[in-house]
Amino acid sequence: MSHSVTHSYRQAGMRSRHQNPPRPPVLRGRGRFTDGLLFALFVFDGFHVPGMPGAIPVSELAAVALVLLALLRPPSHRPPSAQWLLPILGLLLIFLAFSSTINDIDWLRRAARIASMVSLLGVICSGRVNLRAGLHGACLALIGNAVLFYAGVAPDTYGGVLTGFLGDKNVAGLYYTIFPLLIAAATSSRRLRAIAVAAGIFGVFLTGSRTSLAALAAAIIWVTVSSKLSRVGRAGLGILLIVGLQYVEANLARTWIFRDREGSDDLRERIGEAAIDKTQSAPWYGLGLGESYVDMAGRQWFFHDSYLALIVEGGFLFFVVIIGTYLLCGLRPFERMARTAEVLYVEAATIALLVCAWKLGEVFLSIPGFIVLGYAVKLHTGRSETLGRTA
């Protein structure tokens, strides 16, 4: 082979390596331990940081730490959805501050929390967070929480049902519902998916949260049925799930092991009625951040309905933007995509969130909620967590 030909091949190889440089191993595995650890701390949602004012949960501090750490890393991609979603959420936050100021509400603490959640969404979307490692960390922490709870180490705050460091049985139900679904999305093994879902069912059952059990059932039905349906068929399935959940609520909520819930259900009903009254009396721009509570019997009770909470805090604008974001990003009803298992389980996690929000007051603005959104936006840019690379 002549010197000129050899030189040409060498030059072509150099150009190829320059145009497609191999990704350094440190970038492929970056954040594996730290992100897994910080996601594990999300489980300490009912445990406040000692010595800090304002009763800040460990989970919120971990979210802020994760955002600050992730901002030191370069983004791996720029999702088109995030280019419009993040500015809209930023403008929404300004509107909420304005609404709260008009109502003479101290909005800074609540706004800071929402801003941290939006920032968490941003770093997940941009690939700065090792999402798969994080989900593994969260699921291991949930297992540890259950073990420590039944060992008598983790707190028992609700009469023997599984709470632990999550503090509340319905919050526990939300976590034990969402994270197993997301870990099922992030694995390519059918066996591991089945184990994750089975563990989720068992964990939710131990929390005693009927809403979370209904949410997980709806998610499993969605995964099983929706893969073979058209977009119109999926919309019909969604309507059937809504009707079915209302029937279960009306006829089966106090059967079997839940037949002794009459007292707590009566309290929830009175809180719900007071929440509706407060929502109806709110102006179009809402009553301000942090106002999703009612005064009853000398105590403040938070709403048990995330939909009403959005309306009372920021009016229908807050409601439409947040619910629209979950529907458009989590379910993508107007886009054609391959119905892979990963897509189905992320959609199922979105369905579960929408159901949990029906009977729990802080779902849409929670850490699990924004992790689902981040995974959904990242996934729909072709970034598959089951492969760890571009799909």
PETA-V101864 format. One record per backbone hydrogen bond with DSSP energy under -1.0 kcal/mol. CO is the residue of the C=O (numbers start at 1). NH is the residue of the N-H. If there is no record, write none. Layout:
[[CO | NH] [CO | NH]]
This chain:
[[2 | 6] [3 | 7] [4 | 8] [5 | 9] [6 | 10] [7 | 11] [8 | 12] [9 | 13] [10 | 14] [11 | 15] [12 | 16] [13 | 17] [14 | 18] [15 | 19] [16 | 20] [24 | 27] [24 | 28] [25 | 29] [29 | 32] [31 | 35] [32 | 36] [33 | 37] [34 | 38] [35 | 39] [36 | 40] [37 | 41] [40 | 43] [41 | 44] [43 | 45] [44 | 59] [47 | 58] [49 | 52] [56 | 49] [57 | 61] [58 | 62] [59 | 63] [60 | 64] [61 | 65] [62 | 66] [63 | 67] [64 | 68] [65 | 69] [66 | 70] [67 | 71] [69 | 72] [70 | 73] [79 | 83] [81 | 84] [81 | 85] [82 | 86] [84 | 88] [85 | 89] [86 | 90] [87 | 91] [88 | 92] [89 | 93] [90 | 94] [91 | 95] [92 | 96] [93 | 97] [94 | 98] [95 | 99] [96 | 100] [97 | 101] [98 | 102] [99 | 103] [100 | 105] [101 | 104] [105 | 107] [107 | 111] [108 | 112] [109 | 113] [110 | 114] [111 | 115] [112 | 116] [113 | 117] [114 | 118] [115 | 119] [116 | 120] [117 | 121] [118 | 122] [119 | 123] [120 | 124] [121 | 125] [122 | 126] [123 | 128] [124 | 127] [126 | 76] [126 | 77] [129 | 131] [130 | 134] [131 | 135] [132 | 136] [133 | 137] [134 | 138] [135 | 139] [136 | 140] [137 | 141] [138 | 142] [139 | 143] [140 | 144] [141 | 145] [142 | 146] [143 | 147] [144 | 148] [145 | 149] [146 | 150] [147 | 151] [148 | 153] [148 | 154] [149 | 152] [155 | 164] [158 | 161] [163 | 166] [164 | 167] [165 | 46] [168 | 172] [169 | 173] [170 | 174] [171 | 175] [172 | 176] [174 | 178] [175 | 179] [177 | 181] [178 | 182] [179 | 183] [180 | 184] [181 | 185] [182 | 186] [189 | 193] [190 | 194] [191 | 195] [192 | 196] [193 | 197] [194 | 198] [195 | 199] [196 | 200] [197 | 201] [198 | 202] [199 | 203] [200 | 204] [201 | 205] [202 | 206] [203 | 207] [206 | 162] [209 | 213] [210 | 214] [211 | 215] [212 | 216] [213 | 217] [214 | 218] [215 | 219] [216 | 220] [217 | 221] [218 | 222] [219 | 223] [220 | 224] [221 | 225] [222 | 226] [225 | 228] [226 | 229] [230 | 234] [231 | 235] [232 | 236] [233 | 237] [234 | 238] [235 | 239] [236 | 240] [237 | 241] [238 | 242] [239 | 243] [240 | 244] [241 | 245] [242 | 246] [243 | 247] [244 | 248] [245 | 249] [246 | 250] [247 | 251] [248 | 252] [252 | 255] [255 | 258] [256 | 259] [258 | 261] [261 | 265] [262 | 266] [263 | 267] [264 | 268] [265 | 269] [266 | 270] [267 | 271] [268 | 272] [269 | 273] [270 | 274] [271 | 275] [272 | 276] [273 | 277] [274 | 278] [275 | 279] [276 | 280] [277 | 281] [279 | 282] [283 | 286] [288 | 291] [291 | 293] [292 | 303] [294 | 301] [296 | 299] [299 | 296] [301 | 294] [305 | 309] [306 | 310] [307 | 311] [308 | 312] [309 | 313] [310 | 314] [311 | 315] [312 | 287] [313 | 288] [314 | 318] [315 | 319] [316 | 320] [317 | 321] [318 | 322] [319 | 323] [320 | 324] [321 | 325] [322 | 326] [323 | 327] [324 | 328] [325 | 329] [326 | 330] [327 | 331] [332 | 335] [338 | 340] [340 | 344] [341 | 345] [342 | 346] [343 | 347] [344 | 348] [345 | 349] [346 | 350] [347 | 351] [348 | 352] [349 | 353] [350 | 354] [351 | 355] [352 | 356] [353 | 357] [355 | 358] [356 | 359] [357 | 306] [363 | 366] [366 | 370] [367 | 371] [368 | 372] [369 | 373] [370 | 374] [371 | 375] [372 | 376] [373 | 377] [374 | 378] [375 | 379] [376 | 380] [378 | 381] [378 | 383] [379 | 382] [382 | 384] [382 | 391] [384 | 388] [389 | 384]]
